[in-house]
């Protein structure tokens, strides 16, 4: 067993109004109160939002001191983070390892019993969630790039975590995205259970230009949000059940590469976080049967420059994002905040920023973003996933060779 004790590095971040929005992201956080944090020119220079506040929401500030502590380090490109009921954390590492990390920073040996992954490019072991009946059946669920004949694709498996936490048994693949494709990008894939115990799975469209149109093809899982039962069966109220040529697991379509999903407390609404190209990272209120536009509609521009599909940003029959970033933050995982430590954050959406190297705190009111704050920016690392602990502290993992587990809490 590999043991790494909690790192001694602790940083105090003063978040009083006089110091800006936590003093973490150079320049942006010193903007006047109410001004957007983002001041760089947009990549989609001539594009206009569809409604006020759809991008560059006013900056907000947490009026208290916050500290972050690096609890553990030495993780290799951690991807997914999930809390166990006893306060320990399940953490996936992209090369294919699942580990249990204690709140004090002890990193366990790899959990045995997981299937092999294709860890090329953006592939590997991806998200992990604890099943809704874990107290009874100890089931956990994970997504991964599965090596297959002719290529790979995203799959989801489940297994029973042993009492000692050293292995998973009774492993069963409950979903396989189709078609198989020989590529190394845009696998998705975040997981979340809704209050009824349905499992949501987010998928990318595999990035390459020949694959992009599959985001609009109901005969393909690519570029879709998926909804299944915990055993892999299809809920009969899924929107495309019974439609000729449609895959019944599909919940929504027209997505590029969704790596974040969160279920809104109180409403049970599904919110997804989607990577754009150069500009156009999206926050979507992800509803049954709706089309979110990709690749026909998008904000931002191609990586190589030039418009995406003639620069169309609105089209009948497609949904607008609730919010978008241009330039991008390259978002990872997401969660809604519920906790006693920061009661003023209640109901806020926390989004991990890989390229942005921060956690975006989005204040949501009536399904619109009315404020944004950047947290943890002084860590100087790609934030891959974010979660909330039982005491209300915010936990995050960083996507690095020397990946870290970090705790963000009110300073004492």
ZIRA-V470279 format. One record per residue. N is the residue number from 1. RES is the residue in one small letter. SS is DSSP state (h for helix, s for strand, l for the rest). NEAR is the number of other C-alpha atoms within 12 Angstrom. D_LAST is the distance of its C-alpha to the last C-alpha in Angstrom with 2 decimals. Layout:
BEGIN
n res ss near d_last
N RES SS NEAR D_LAST
N RES SS NEAR D_LAST
END
This chain:
BEGIN
n res ss near d_last
1 x l 13 33.36
2 x l 17 31.19
3 x l 21 27.93
4 x l 24 25.17
5 x l 22 22.03
6 x l 24 18.60
7 x l 23 18.63
8 x l 16 16.73
9 x l 18 16.10
10 x s 22 12.58
11 x s 27 12.46
12 x s 24 10.03
13 x s 32 11.69
14 x s 28 11.67
15 x l 28 13.30
16 x l 20 14.52
17 x h 22 18.22
18 x h 18 19.46
19 x h 25 18.23
20 x l 33 19.88
21 x l 43 18.88
22 x l 41 16.10
23 x l 33 18.46
24 x l 35 19.37
25 x l 30 23.04
26 x l 24 25.16
27 x l 20 27.10
28 x h 31 26.58
29 x h 36 23.12
30 x h 29 24.50
31 x l 26 27.04
32 x l 21 27.50
33 x l 24 25.76
34 x l 24 27.90
35 x l 24 29.63
36 x s 29 29.65
37 x l 38 27.40
38 x l 32 30.45
39 x l 23 32.90
40 x l 17 35.10
41 x l 17 38.62
42 x l 24 39.17
43 x l 29 41.38
44 x l 35 43.33
45 x l 21 44.16
46 x l 17 46.71
47 x l 26 45.01
48 x l 24 43.86
49 x l 28 41.36
50 x l 20 43.04
51 x l 18 40.97
52 x l 16 38.51
53 x l 29 34.94
54 x l 33 36.07
55 x s 40 34.58
56 x l 36 32.25
57 x l 34 30.31
58 x s 31 28.51
59 x s 35 25.15
60 x l 38 22.13
61 x l 39 18.64
62 x l 32 15.24
63 x l 23 14.06
64 x l 25 10.28
65 x s 27 8.14
66 x s 31 8.45
67 x s 30 8.62
68 x s 34 11.64
69 x s 34 12.87
70 x s 34 16.61
71 x s 34 17.15
72 x s 38 20.94
73 x s 34 23.67
74 x s 30 27.45
75 x s 39 28.19
76 x l 30 31.32
77 x l 37 30.96
78 x s 46 28.98
79 x s 52 30.01
80 x s 54 28.91
81 x s 51 25.80
82 x s 44 25.94
83 x s 31 23.89
84 x l 31 25.80
85 x l 21 25.45
86 x l 18 24.14
87 x l 21 21.04
88 x l 27 22.87
89 x s 41 23.84
90 x s 44 27.34
91 x s 50 27.63
92 x s 45 30.96
93 x s 44 32.21
94 x l 38 34.86
95 x l 29 37.56
96 x l 37 37.78
97 x s 37 35.28
98 x s 47 32.97
99 x s 45 30.27
100 x s 42 27.76
101 x s 43 24.34
102 x l 28 21.95
103 x l 32 18.24
104 x l 25 18.12
105 x l 30 20.39
106 x l 26 23.83
107 x s 36 26.43
108 x l 32 29.54
109 x l 24 33.11
110 x l 27 34.63
111 x l 31 35.47
112 x s 25 39.26
113 x l 24 41.65
114 x l 36 40.66
115 x l 31 43.58
116 x l 25 44.09
117 x l 34 42.68
118 x l 31 44.07
119 x l 28 41.35
120 x l 24 43.29
121 x l 20 41.74
122 x l 31 39.26
123 x l 37 40.37
124 x l 41 38.96
125 x s 45 36.72
126 x s 51 34.71
127 x s 51 32.64
128 x s 45 31.89
129 x s 44 31.13
130 x s 35 31.13
131 x l 35 34.13
132 x l 25 33.97
133 x l 20 35.61
134 x h 24 33.72
135 x h 16 33.28
136 x h 14 37.08
137 x h 19 38.37
138 x l 26 35.59
139 x s 31 36.77
140 x s 45 34.85
141 x s 48 36.16
142 x s 52 36.11
143 x s 50 37.82
144 x s 50 39.53
145 x s 45 42.28
146 x s 38 45.21
147 x s 28 48.07
148 x s 21 51.35
149 x l 12 54.97
150 x l 12 55.38
151 x s 22 51.71
152 x s 33 48.45
153 x s 44 46.41
154 x s 52 43.24
155 x s 44 43.39
156 x s 45 41.14
157 x s 41 41.36
158 x s 36 39.95
159 x s 34 39.93
160 x s 31 38.90
161 x s 34 35.98
162 x l 21 37.08
163 x l 17 35.37
164 x l 14 34.33
165 x l 30 33.14
166 x l 24 35.48
167 x s 27 37.93
168 x s 29 38.98
169 x s 24 42.33
170 x s 22 44.69
171 x s 23 43.71
172 x s 25 45.34
173 x s 26 45.39
174 x s 28 45.15
175 x s 36 45.44
176 x s 32 47.11
177 x l 41 47.07
178 x l 35 50.57
179 x l 28 52.33
180 x l 26 51.71
181 x s 30 51.40
182 x l 28 51.45
183 x l 31 48.47
184 x l 28 44.99
185 x l 34 42.98
186 x l 43 41.44
187 x l 52 41.02
188 x l 51 38.15
189 x l 52 36.69
190 x l 52 33.80
191 x s 50 34.03
192 x s 48 32.85
193 x s 33 34.16
194 x l 28 34.74
195 x l 21 34.59
196 x l 20 38.27
197 x l 22 37.74
198 x l 31 39.40
199 x s 44 38.23
200 x s 50 37.85
201 x s 55 38.50
202 x s 54 38.31
203 x l 54 40.92
204 x s 49 41.90
205 x l 47 45.47
206 x l 42 45.75
207 x l 35 45.72
208 x l 23 49.26
209 x h 19 51.54
210 x h 15 54.01
211 x h 28 51.26
212 x h 32 49.72
213 x h 30 52.29
214 x h 33 51.31
215 x h 40 48.22
216 x h 34 50.85
217 x l 28 52.99
218 x l 34 52.55
219 x l 25 54.46
220 x l 35 51.57
221 x l 46 48.01
222 x l 50 46.92
223 x l 49 44.63
224 x l 55 43.94
225 x s 56 41.33
226 x s 53 42.57
227 x s 46 42.28
228 x s 35 43.52
229 x l 28 43.23
230 x l 36 41.21
231 x l 25 44.49
232 x l 26 45.52
233 x l 21 48.05
234 x l 26 48.32
235 x l 25 47.35
236 x l 18 50.56
237 x l 19 48.88
238 x l 28 47.78
239 x l 27 49.24
240 x l 26 51.78
241 x l 24 53.08
242 x l 17 56.88
243 x l 16 57.19
244 x l 10 59.74
245 x l 14 58.32
246 x l 25 54.66
247 x l 31 52.25
248 x l 34 51.06
249 x l 43 47.49
250 x s 48 46.74
251 x s 40 44.38
252 x s 46 44.35
253 x s 49 45.83
254 x l 44 45.75
255 x l 55 42.55
256 x l 50 42.15
257 x s 46 39.35
258 x s 50 36.66
259 x s 51 33.70
260 x s 51 31.23
261 x s 48 31.63
262 x s 45 29.52
263 x s 37 30.67
264 x l 29 29.53
265 x l 21 28.16
266 x l 14 30.54
267 x l 17 33.37
268 x l 20 33.76
269 x l 24 34.66
270 x s 39 34.67
271 x s 45 33.03
272 x s 51 33.88
273 x s 51 32.81
274 x s 54 35.74
275 x l 49 36.39
276 x l 44 38.80
277 x l 35 40.87
278 x s 31 40.29
279 x l 38 38.65
280 x l 49 38.43
281 x s 44 35.43
282 x s 46 35.45
283 x s 46 33.41
284 x s 42 35.99
285 x s 35 36.27
286 x l 42 38.41
287 x l 30 41.19
288 x l 27 44.15
289 x l 29 47.19
290 x l 29 45.98
291 x s 36 46.62
292 x l 43 43.87
293 x l 38 46.39
294 x l 50 46.04
295 x l 43 48.13
296 x l 30 50.19
297 x l 34 47.39
298 x l 43 44.37
299 x l 48 42.37
300 x l 41 42.22
301 x s 32 44.89
302 x l 23 46.16
303 x l 18 44.54
304 x l 11 47.79
305 x l 16 47.87
306 x l 19 50.02
307 x s 27 49.62
308 x l 30 48.84
309 x h 22 51.86
310 x h 19 53.18
311 x h 27 49.81
312 x l 26 49.90
313 x l 32 46.61
314 x l 26 47.96
315 x l 19 50.66
316 x l 14 52.01
317 x l 17 51.04
318 x l 27 47.70
319 x l 31 44.19
320 x l 35 41.98
321 x l 42 38.38
322 x l 35 35.82
323 x s 40 34.13
324 x s 45 34.92
325 x s 47 33.64
326 x l 37 36.15
327 x l 32 35.43
328 x l 38 33.87
329 x l 35 30.43
330 x l 38 32.16
331 x s 44 30.13
332 x s 52 29.35
333 x s 52 27.85
334 x s 48 26.30
335 x s 42 24.63
336 x s 39 23.93
337 x l 37 20.43
338 x l 27 20.15
339 x l 23 16.99
340 x l 19 14.74
341 x l 24 11.46
342 x l 27 13.17
343 x h 18 16.06
344 x h 19 17.31
345 x h 31 18.19
346 x l 25 20.37
347 x l 28 23.67
348 x l 37 22.79
349 x s 46 24.43
350 x s 48 22.50
351 x s 50 25.01
352 x s 48 24.74
353 x s 40 26.47
354 x l 37 28.53
355 x l 28 30.37
356 x l 34 27.70
357 x l 34 25.06
358 x s 42 22.32
359 x s 47 21.34
360 x s 52 23.06
361 x s 41 21.55
362 x s 42 24.65
363 x s 32 24.78
364 x s 30 27.93
365 x s 15 30.12
366 x l 12 33.63
367 x l 25 33.68
368 x s 27 33.01
369 x s 36 30.14
370 x s 28 29.18
371 x s 33 26.12
372 x s 41 24.56
373 x s 44 21.36
374 x s 45 20.89
375 x s 49 17.78
376 x l 48 17.36
377 x h 36 20.33
378 x h 28 19.29
379 x h 35 19.65
380 x l 22 23.37
381 x l 33 24.54
382 x l 37 26.52
383 x s 45 24.35
384 x s 47 26.72
385 x s 53 25.11
386 x s 51 22.07
387 x s 44 21.09
388 x s 38 18.61
389 x l 32 17.42
390 x l 23 17.87
391 x l 22 14.25
392 x l 24 14.33
393 x l 30 12.77
394 x s 42 15.36
395 x s 46 17.34
396 x s 52 20.02
397 x s 53 22.85
398 x s 47 24.55
399 x l 41 28.34
400 x l 24 29.31
401 x l 19 31.49
402 x l 19 28.32
403 x s 32 26.34
404 x s 43 22.66
405 x s 55 20.43
406 x s 47 17.08
407 x s 38 13.94
408 x s 36 12.15
409 x s 33 8.95
410 x s 27 6.45
411 x l 21 3.79
412 x l 12 0.00
END
